[in-house]
Amino acid sequence: MGKYIINKETSKVELHFDKEEYMALSDDLKKEIKSNFLWSRAAGAWVSRSTKNHYWALQVAQKLGLEDGGKVGEKLSYAEELERKAERAESRAERMEQHAANAEKRAESLQSELNRFSGDTAFFTQPIIAGHAGSQAFARQRERIFERYRKGFDEYRKSEYFSSRAETARQTASMAQLKDPVYLHNRIKECKTTIAKLEKNIVYYEEILHRIEQGEEIKDYNGEIIPAERYNEYIKETLEKMEWEIDKQAFLENKLDEIGGNRFNKDNIKVGYIVKMRRWGRCEILSAGPVNVTFKILDGGASGGVLTEPYAAITEIIEAKDPATKKIDNPYKVGDILTINYGMDTKNAVYRAYQVVKTTATGVKLQQIAVENGVPVPGQFIGEPVQRKVTKSKWSDFVGVYMDDWQLHKYEFKETVQAV
């Protein structure tokens, strides 16, 4: 019936067969083709929507009974792929701009006739006389002009739509993201993660091959014995993918170097520094980890917000200063009851309760106590004591202790009134 090929240049599966053969297919098969492929006039074939996982595309090819035409073309480097993507986006932008210009011309043409009557009050207000042939003809002519004018607005909307599409395509063609350090940092990180996964896959395939060489039979899900050649092919394909990812990582790292590279890291960014963050402006560094920094926004509508981003988001150091070391006073004493409550409201029923059994300058020793009907029972201990340090929250004014990431709040017993 024809053949299917894997085009390495486009990373697509292509179905090649005659139109007559397509017309003879069942509606279900046609539906499967349209779900997994798009018709390409340039290729003269059905081209897969998928670019990486071709499982379903190949399933369709097998259902059609197509011959395996193998692989064709050479895989493009990441830089070549970007260049081709930019060229297509530029071409798309030009088409969209032309569509927008054409729609605007049609709109002007459709509305020009009514515009000529601007200021002619009689044209708009002339009454229509029932049964009068001339008056009825005028009414029909006026309505046709009005209808063309309304269609003109539709064309103007189309023009705006095409202009928006053109702007999006221009942005894609400009490759502006290659000048964004955060974008480059995140893509490089993704490359490293992917390469690590591919390396693990190769190790796994090699272990399976070793077992096969030792005489072990490895079976597929349907019970068929898997030949060693299949795993050799898996290794070859995985190595090709890994080579492409390494090329992509190198390209992105070069682009990052071109715009100044990784200027900041945990060695030159310290807690307490005031820095300028991309998008957020002046911020205070709250913590500096191996990869990311946590910071508090100091200005604007988002002032007070705490976020975490990679070091690449820092554009400059405004003030390098050591944080003022503020002594945190321990707010607890022995006998205090600390609770975790249902919901955020500390007045809600108690979910879990702890009693302070010992205090130090910087922390407390807690022991869980029973809770009955939503009320803590002091002295009715459960389990063993645990030590917790008193800290201040980065995100609020809370000063206290945490249990499994939950804030513990001091419980106030309600006074009961004795009946006389």
Secondary structure, DSSP 8 states (H G I E B T S, - for coil): --EEEEETTTTEEEEE--HHHHHTS-HHHHHHHHHHEEEETTTTEEEES-SS--HHHHHHHHHTT-EEEEEES----HHHHHHHHHHHHHHHHHHHHHHHHHHHHHHHHHHHHHHTTTT-HHHHH----TT-HHHHHHHHHHHHHHHHHHHHHHHHHHHHHHHHHHHHHHHHHHTGGGG-HHHHHHHHHHHHHHHHHHHHHHHHHHHHHHHHHTT---B-TTS-B--HHHHHHHHHHHHHHHHHHHHHHHHHHHHHHHTT-----TTT--TT-EEEETTTEEEEEEEE-SSEEEEEE-SSTTTT-EEEEEGGGEEEEEE--------------TT-EEEEESSS-TTS-EEEEEEEEEE-SSEEEEEEEEEETTEEEEEEEEEEEEEEE-EE-SSSS-EE-EETTEE-EE----------
